[in-house]
C-alpha cells in the first residue's frame, strides 16, 4: 500500500484491506502447494476438495441452531415446548 492510500482510509478500512491481503496470500500458498503436489498424486482429487473445504451441512445447521438458542437465552425464551 502506498503512503498516500494509508493516510486516506480509516482504521476500519485498513483492517479490512489487511484481512483481504492475508486471505489472498493464504489462498496463493494453497494454490502453490496444490500445483506442486498434483503430479505426485496417484488418484484424482474430487473437484469440491480441490476448490476448497466442502461445507458440512450438518455442522452448519448445528451452528445456526446454537446461535439462535443463544439469542433465545439472551431474550429469556426457552426452546423447549
N, C-alpha and C positions, 0 to 999 in steps of 0.2 A: 504494500500500500504506500502510495506516495504521501509525503508530509502534508500536502495541501488537502488531500482527501481526509486524512486523520483529523485535521482541525475543523473540517466542515460537518462531521457527523456527530451524533450524540453518543454517549457511552453505551446506550442500549443498542443502537445500530452497529457500533463497533463490536459488541459482544456477539451479535447475530452474524456479522461477517466472519468473525474469528471462528465461530462454531461451524459455519459453512466451509471454511477453508480446512478445518480439521476433518470434517466428513469427506470432503473431496480427496484429501491426502490419504485417508484411510481406504477409500474405495480404489484409488490408484494403486496402493500397495497390494490390495487384494487381487486386482487385475494382473499385476506383475507376477504374483505368486501363481495364479491360475495359468498364466501364459507359460511359466517355467515348468509347471507340473503336468500340463496336458500331454506332452509327448511321453511321459513316463507312466501314464495310467493304462491299466490293462483292459478296463471296460468303460464304455461311455458314461458320462455323468448326466443324470436327468437335467433337463433344461431348468426346471424350477430350482434345483440345488445350485446349478451354475450361476443363475442370475441373482441369487441371494437366499436369505434364510426363508424357508417355507413358513407360512403362517399356520400355527397350531390353533385351529378354530376352537377347540375345547378350552384351551388356555385363555384365548381371547374372551370367550364368553364368561369364564370364571372371573377374569379381571374386571369385566364390565359389571357383573353382579356384585362383586366385592366393593366396587366403587359406589354403586347405588346403595348397598347396605350401609356403607359409611355415611352417605348423605342422609339416609333414613334415620340412623342413630343420632346424627347431629341435630335432626329436626324432632327427635323424640318419638319417632314412629317405630313400629315393630313390623317385621316382615312375616311374622308367624300369624296364622289365622286362628 
